[in-house]
Structures are given as structure tokens and as C-alpha cells.
Amino acid sequence: MTATLQKQPRASAPDRTILLVLFFIVTSAFLLVSHNGDLLSQMGAIGTALKNPIVEALMVSLFLANVLFAYLWKAAPWARALVGVGSLLFVLPAAGREDTSLLDLSIQIMIFAALALGLNIVVGLAGLLDLGYVAFFAVGAYTWGIVGSPRFAEILKYFGENPGGTNAGTLAIGLVLTVVTAASMLYINRLTSRAAPTAATAWSFRLASVGLVAGVILTVRAILVLMAPQADGLANGLNAGFFWLFLALSIFAAAAVGVLIGLPVLKLKGDYLAIITLGLGEVIRVLANNLDLYSAGSQGITPIKSASVPWFDAAAGALGFAPDQYYLLFLYVLVLVMIGLILTVNVRLDRSRIGRAWIAIRDDEVAAQAMGVPLMQTKLIAFATGASFAGVMGMIFAAKQQFISPESFVLNQSIAILSMVILGGMGSFPGVILGAAVVTLLNLRILPGLGEATANISWIPQQANPGQLQRLIFGAILVAMMLLRPEGLLPSRRRQLELHHDDNQEDESAQGNAGALGTASGDVYSAGYAPAKEDDKAGGSR
């Protein structure tokens, strides 16, 4: 007799809608109360409990789960929109007005979410293991950090005192060389896309690349020498209005560095590619540490300006924000918009021909090349796209922190971003955003809060305090996650099938006259049915 398993009834759509809205209301209320210092001081013991770092971290985590549930649950569209928009545009800024650290944490989560989306293109879609991804983040940060701070005046003074032979003619030569070499590279690339590349075209492309770099260097040096007389007027850096121009330039600068790094290394794959990208990432950090004139070395660059938007500041003031919170609220909205744009680009690329080419290269590079996929060009597009996302986020990071130094772009940052992609689910856009939120919350709120809350407990030795073992706890969580759910927290369907392919295979050998695959008796002659007559075909064919 076989027992029949009764399926548990699932909640209907109206029930899930009610649960979603109720959860949103309750967690929003707790978040607003737990970050209102004046209200907590009037609540006595309850207020003291809500001030506990562990409770505060739990409240933030539960509130951010609203957005996850709005995405996962099949509730009414109006309820999902209400929870998503209400959480991100109303409740979080309102709580951040009372506690600036919450607004700062939200920006940090979204910056890492954008970085994880960029690395997901390189690692998750194209299958290229990049351990130096933080280098592109640094390029974007220094692009604005240098010109948007007093460091820019110091550079102009230096070139004013040491002009060499640079003049307006140098600028003209640099511009011509840049345009000619860039056009040559485009022409050579078009030729190689139509026919097989030869040694002549390969060397021509390399020479054009060197000429392009030389042209850019000459152009930048000439501009700095010609601007040197204005150094006193730029004592605090360029006007904040140039923020928008450099937001676009940071994208192009990081993409260009991605292409320059990718050209010599993308012929490698696997472990070799990982090692060389790790080395190149460290090269960028060492350059930032040693080029004192431009980066101020290990002392870092400060203060760095943010964009000035008078009408936005007026609106923020009308909403009750303090003047020192204006720039944070502006960057919060800006990062939210950038996340929307980056996510849209990711989805469109994934569904396009180039996205399918990335997946083909990841699955089988030889087969992809045999099917006509241009390997180098496709890999370079992946590298440049991921780098551009990191570049724009690096600039926003510099504006938020108002200080950058080489220590902000160490190898551990690249590993942390990679762990976000793997933890959330490689190839899954919602997954990597969730992974970024989880890892950032663990690193910035949950583990530090746990250490702070247990610091004064007498029976816990100081050496065993969670505050001293944050890296150990975080590593243990990652190991457990990879053992229990290797596909990630929110994997893509494709990735889930790849990792659980064997679990989905059915054993039909027991239906023949041989022993089943799971038993020790009998021999297996066919994966299907055994032939009933001599002239029948094997395998169950009719």
C-alpha cells in the first residue's frame, strides 16, 4: 500500500497581497521608531531595547526584506508597486532624515549592488574570472577625486612651474594623434571582423593602441599646462557643475582601462586569467599609492565635492532635511536612478545577441568560436561594460565619502564583490543585488552590531568576541552557503539546472528486464526498454 502525500494549500494571491502590505506597514513602523532618537528616549526600557545594535540591524534587515518579498511573492501588482516605491522613496529617506547613518548604509548597499551587477556580466555571463575588478572602481573614483578637490590646483601649479616644451602646438599634435589612431583602430577592427586577422593587422592594431595612449597623454599634459595660470582660481577644484560631465567621463575612462587591460590578457582563461587580473588590479592600486602628484599617495584626496543642485537642496530643506544631509539625499536618489539604468542595460544585454554570445563562451569557448562568435571582441565588450559600471559607481563613491585613498581599493574589495555575485547567484540579476545587500549588511551592520552588543559580557573572552572574529564568521557563512546552496540565494533558472543536472535525470532501466541503476543485481543493457523480439530495436524504440 502506498501512502499518498497531500499537498499543502498555498496562499492565494489576495492573501499574499494582504500579508505583503501588512509586513510592509509593520516593518516600516519599527524602522521609523527605532531610528528616531527623541522618540526612543521617551519609551523607557522598550526604547533601550530598540537601541541595541543587534535589534537595530534586525529591523533594517527585515525592512529591506520588503523589497525582496515584493519581487518574489505573486501578489497584486498595485501592492508590489506600493511596497517597492514606498520602501525606497518614502520610508528609507524618512528614517534616514532622523539617522544619517541609515541613508549612508542604503547608498553603500546600492553602490555594491551596481558593482556586483557589473562583475556579474564578466563572471556570471561571460565566465571570465576577474580578481582585479576594484581597479575600475578606483579609476572612476580618481577621475572625479582629482579634479573635484584641491589636488587639482596642486597639479596645475606643478605643470605651470615645469611646462617643458608643451604649448598650444602640443595640444594640436595630441588631438590629431588621438583622432587618427582611434580611427585606425576602428578601421582595423572592421577589417578583422570581415576576414581572419593576420600578423600585419595585429601589429598595426598594437601600434595604433600605443599611438592612442601617447595622444591622450600629450593632450592632457597640454591642457594642464595651458590651464596653469588659473590654478589660484581653482584652489578647491573644478566647479561642482562639472560633476555631470565627469559622470559620463568616468564611464568612458573605466571602459577604456578595461579594454587596455583586456587586450593583452583575454587570450588567457581560467586560473591564468584570474592571476593576471589580480596582478593588474594591484598595479592600479600601487600606481595610486606612488603617483603622489596626482593621487596624494597614501594620504588620500580630500575634500571631494559633490554635485550642486539648488532646486533639489530647496526641496530637501522643505522636507525637513538638515543642510549637511542634502548631498547624501541627492546621492541616494542618483544611485537609485543609476541602479535602474544599470539593471535595464543588464536585462537588455542578456536577451540580446551579445548576451547569448557571452553565455556561449562561458559554456564552451571552442564551440562558440566554431559557431562564429568572435572571442576577443565579445570578451572585450564584457570587460568594458562591467568596467563602465564600476567607473560610474567609483565616482559616486568618491563624492559620498569626500575622501579616497589607495587603501579603499585593495584586493579584499574585489573578493568581497565576487562573493556577492556568487552568494546571490551567478547570472541572476535579482540574485546579485540580494547578495550585495546581504554581504554589505553583514559587514557593516550585523557583525559589527553583534560585536558591540557582546563587548561588555563578562563570560565571553575578549579573544572570542564576535567583534574580533568578523572575518571568521563571514567566512564560515560563505562556506556553509556554498555547501548547502551552491547555486546562490536567488539563482537563475539556467544556473540552477546546470548545478542540479544529475538530480533531474530519470532512471527508466527498471522498466526493462535488467536490474535498475540503483540496485546491485542484474546487468543494464539499455537505458530504456529491453527488446521483446529479435528484430526489435533496443532502447525502447518502436
C-alpha positions, 0 to 999 in steps of 0.5 A: 500500500502506498501512502499518498502525500497531500499537498499543502494549500498555498496562499492565494494571491489576495492573501499574499497581497494582504500579508505583503502590505501588512509586513510592509506597514509593520516593518516600516513602523519599527524602522521609523521608531527605532531610528528616531532618537527623541522618540526612543528616549521617551519609551523607557526600557522598550526604547533601550531595547530598540537601541541595541545594535543587534535589534537595530540591524534586525529591523533594517534587515527585515525592512529591506526584506520588503523589497525582496518579498515584493519581487518574489511573492505573486501578489497584486501588482498595485501592492508590489508597486506600493511596497517597492516605491514606498520602501525606497522613496518614502520610508528609507529617506524618512528614517534616514532624515532622523539617522544619517547613518541609515541613508549612508548604509542604503547608498553603500548597499546600492553602490555594491549592488551596481558593482556586483551587477557589473562583475556579474556580466564578466563572471556570471555571463561571460565566465571570465574570472576577474580578481582585479575588478576594484581597479575600475572602481578606483579609476572612476573614483580618481577621475572625479577625486582629482579634479573635484578637490584641491589636488587639482590646483596642486597639479596645475601649479606643478605643470605651470612651474615645469611646462617643458616644451608643451604649448598650444602646438602640443595640444594640436599634435595630441588631438590629431594623434588621438583622432587618427589612431582611434580611427585606425583602430576602428578601421582595423577592427572592421577589417578583422571582423570581415576576414581572419586577422593576420600578423600585419593587422595585429601589429598595426592594431598594437601600434595604433593602441600605443599611438592612442595612449601617447595622444591622450597623454600629450593632450592632457599634459597640454591642457594642464599646462595651458590651464596653469595660470588659473590654478589660484582660481581653482584652489578647491577644484573644478566647479561642482557643475562639472560633476555631470560631465565627469559622470559620463567621463568616468564611464568612458575612462573605466571602459577604456582601462578595461579594454587596455587591460583586456587586450593583452590578457583575454587570450588567457582563461581560467586560473591564468586569467584570474592571476593576471587580473589580480596582478593588474588590479594591484598595479592600479592600486600601487600606481595610486599609492606612488603617483603622489602628484596626482593621487596624494599617495597614501594620504588620500584626496580630500575634500571631494565635492559633490554635485550642486543642485539648488532646486533639489537642496530647496526641496530637501530643506522643505522636507525637513532635511538638515543642510549637511544631509542634502548631498547624501539625499541627492546621492541616494536618489542618483544611485537609485536612478543609476541602479535602474539604468544599470539593471535595464542595460543588464536585462537588455544585454542578456536577451540580446545577441551579445548576451547569448554570445557571452553565455556561449563562451562561458559554456564552451569557448571552442564551440562558440568560436566554431559557431562564429562568435568572435572571442576577443571582441565579445570578451572585450565588450564584457570587460568594458561594460562591467568596467563602465559600471564600476567607473560610474559607481567609483565616482559616486563613491568618491563624492559620498565619502569626500575622501579616497585613498589607495587603501579603499581599493585593495584586493579584499574589495574585489573578493568581497564583490565576487562573493556577492555575485556568487552568494546571490547567484551567478547570472541572476540579476535579482540574485546579485543585488540580494547578495550585495545587500546581504554581504554589505549588511553583514559587514557593516551592520550585523557583525559589527552590531553583534560585536558591540552588543557582546563587548561588555559580557563578562563570560565571553573572552575578549579573544572570542568576541564576535567583534574580533572574529568578523572575518571568521564568521563571514567566512564560515557563512560563505562556506556553509552557503556554498555547501548547502546552496551552491547555486546562490540565494536567488539563482537563475533558472539556467544556473540552477539546472546546470548545478542540479543536472544529475538530480533531474535525470530519470532512471527508466532501466527498471522498466526493462528486464535488467536490474535498475541503476540503483540496485546491485543485481542484474546487468543494464543493457539499455537505458530504456526498454529491453527488446521483446523480439529479435528484430526489435530495436533496443532502447525502447524504440518502436 
